[in-house]
Amino acid sequence: MNQQITGKFISHKRKEKNLTQEQLAEKLGVSNKTVSKWETGKCMPDYAVVKPLCEELGITVAELMDGKNADERSVRAYDDEQIMDLLKRTQDLEKQKNLLFGMLLIVMGIALQSLSHTLGGSGVKDFFSGLLLGISIAETLAGIYVIGKGITGR
């Protein structure tokens, strides 16, 4: 599955149906910017919108993932339900990975903050203590951002 090819296919099928990005977005309950991101290959449609997207474009899930119309004589090893299940699992794993990365950033930030408190007493040590404290705060905030982004799905 290639995001660029799939995106071009979505664009082609949308234009075949004489729909604008905004019209397709409205039918699917997403923004026209989201449709644009799909069509430029910046991201793939979310699991929840794949079936409605395929219905609007008059294609199968397999055709969407392949980025081309299926040959009439082709035989598929997987049906649409199996592909949808695999897509859902993949997206769930991606969200879990992002949450774990966010938690790791927070833990590392807390560890650096603890380390910064053990330093001090001279000018150089105070400098490194302050530097570690600043890095720990930035790292903790980055972890919170990553987790928040993963939870909201944006």
SEVO-572900 format. One record per residue: residue in one letter; x, y, z of N, C-alpha, C, CB in turn. Coordinates in steps of 0.1 Angstrom, whole numbers, plus 5000, padded with zeros to 4 digits. Glycine has a CB too. Layout:
N
aXYZXYZXYZXYZ/...
//
This chain:
154
m500849885000500050005000500950125000499050005012/n500750214990501550334989500550454990502250334975/q500850545000499950655003499850744991500450735015/q500850764984500850854972499950804961502250874966/i500050674958499250604948497750604953499750464945/t497550564965496150564970495550704970496150514985/g496350804973495850944973495450984959496951044978/k496250954949495950984935494650914931497150954926/f494550794935493350714932492150774938493550564937/i492150824950491050884957490651014949491350924972/s491651094945491451214938490751184924492751284935/h491351084917490751044904489350994905491650924898/k489050914915487650864917486750974921487650754927/r487151064930486351184934485951264922487151264945/k486951294913486751374901485751294891488051404894/e485951164891484951084882483551104887485350934882/k483351124900482051134905481551284905481951084920/n482451374899482151514899481951574913480951544890/l482751534922482651594935483851674938482551474946/t483651784946484751864950485251804963484352014953/q486451844968486951794980486051824992488351854983/e485451944991484551995001483251905001484252144999/q482751874990481551794989481751654994481051784974/l482951594991483251464996483451465011484451404989/a484151565015484351585030483051595037485251705032/e482151675032480851695039480051555040479951795031/k480151485029479451355029480051255039479451285015/l481351265042482051175051482151225065483451145045/g481751355067481851415080483351445084481251325090/v484151485075485551525077485751665071486551425072/s486851725073487151855067487751835053488151935076/n487651945045488151935031489751925032487752055023/k490351975043491751965045492151815047492252045057/t491251745053491551595055491551525042490551535064/v490551555033490551495020491751535012489251545012/s492151665013493351705006494551635011493551855009/k494651605024495851525029495851385024495851525045/w494651325022494551195016495051195002493151135017/e494551294994494851294980496351334977493951394973/t496951404986498351434984499351324990498751574990/g498751224996499551115002500151155015500551074993/k499651255022500251295035499751205046499951445038/c498551145044498051055054497050965047497451125066/m496650865054495650765049494350795057496050625051/p493250755050491950775057491950685070490750735048/d491150735080491050665093490150545090490550755104/y490350445099489550315098488050345097489850225110/a487650445106486150465107485550525094485850565118/v486350585085485850655073486150575061486450785072/v486850465061487250385049486050335042488150275053/k485150265049483950205042483050315036483150125052/p482650425044481850525037482550595025481550635048/l483950605026484650665015484550575003486150685019/c484750445005484650344994483250354988484950204998/e482250354996480850364991480650484983479850355003/e481150604987480950724980481650724967481450844988/l482850664966483650654954483250534945485050654958/g482450444950482050334942483150234940481550374929/i483950214950485150114949485150024961486450194949/t485949924961486049824972487249874981486349684967/v487249814993488349855002489649804996488149785016/a489649694990490949634983491449734972490649494977/e490449784964490849884954491450004960489649914945/l490850054971491350174978492750144983490450214990/m493050034989494350004994495349984983494249875003/d494949924972495849904961496050034953495249794951/g495150124953495250244946494950234931496550304947/k494150124928493750104914492550014913494950044906/n491850024902490649934900491149794899489849984887/a490349704904490649564904490349504890489849484915/d491249414886491049354873489849254875492349274868/e488949244865487849154866488249014869487049164853/r489348964864489748824865490648804878490548784853/s490948914885491848894896491148814908492349034901/v491948744915491448674927492148734939491748514925/r491348764949491848824961492048724972490848934966/a493248734979493448644990492748685002495048644993/y492348815003491648875015490348945010492548965023/d489348935018488149005015488149145022486848925019/d487149225019487149355025487149355040485949435020/e486449265046486349265061487749235067485349155066/q488449145061489749105066490749225064490348985058/i490649295053491449415051491049525061491249475037/m489849545064489349645074489849605088487849655074/d489849485091490349435104491849465105490049285106/l492549435095494049455095494249605096494649405082/l493549695089493649835089493449885103492749905079/k492349835110492049885123493149845133490649815128/r493649725132494749675141495949765139495049535138/t496249795126497449875123497350015129497649885108/q496150075128495950215133495950205149494650265128/d495350105155495450095169496850075174494549965174/l497649995167499049985171499850115170499749875163/e499550195160500150325158499850415169499750385144/k498550415174498150495185498850455198496650495187/q498950325200499650265212501150305212499450115213/k501750305200503150335199503350485203503650315185/n502450575198502550715201502350735216501550795193/l501450665223501150685237502350635245499950605241/l502950525241504150475248505350575247504550345243/f505450635235506550735233506350855241506550775218/g505050895242504751015251505050985266503251055250/m504650865270504950825284506450815287504350685287/l507250765277508650755278509250895280509250685266/l508750995272509251135273509051185287508651215262/i507851165292507451215305508351155316506051185308/v508551025315509450955325510851005324509450795323/m511351025312512751075310512751225316513151075296/g511751295314511751435319511751435334510451505314/i511051345340511051335355512351295360509951235360/a512951195353514351155357515351265356514751025348/l515251335345516251455344515951555354516051515330/q514751575358514451675368515051635382512951695370/s514851505385515451445397517051465397515151305399/l517651435385519051455384519451595386519551395370/s518651685381519051835382519051875396518051915374/h518251815405518251855419519451795427516951805425/t520151695421521251645428522551735425521551505424/l522451815415523551905412523452035419523651925396/g524452105420524452245425525552265435523052265433/g525852385438526852415448527952505442527452285453/s528152495429529152585423528552645410530552505420/g529252735404528652805392528452705381529652915388/v529352615378529252525367528152425371530552455365/k528152375383527152275387525752335386527352215401/d525652465391524352535390523852545376524452665397/f524852575367524452595353523952465347525752635344/f524652345350524152215345522852175352525252115347/s522652215364521452185371520252255364521552225386/g520452385361519452465354519152415340519852605354/l520252375333520052315320519252195320521452295314/l519552095329518851975330517351995334519451885341/l517152095343515752125347515052175335515752235358/g515652265327514952315315514652205305515752425308/i515652115303515452005293514351915299516751925291/s514251885312513251795318511851855316513551775333/i511751985318510452045316509952035301510452195320/a510952065292510552055278510251915274511752105269/e510951825279510651685276509351635281511851595281/t509051675293507751645299506551705292507751685314/l506751825288505651895280505551825266506052045278/a506651785260506551715247505851585249507951695242/g506151515260505351385263503951405264505951325275/i503551515271502151545273501451575260501951665283/y502151655252501651685238501451565230502551785231/v502451475230502351345222501151265227503651265222/i501051245240499851175245498551235242500051155260/g498451365244497251435240496851425226497351585244/k497851435217497651425203497151275200498851455195/g497751175206497351045204495951015209498250945211/i495551075220494151045226493151115217494051105240/t493351235212492351305204492351255190492651455205/g493451195186493551145172493851245162492251075168/r494351365166494651475156496051485153494051605161/
//
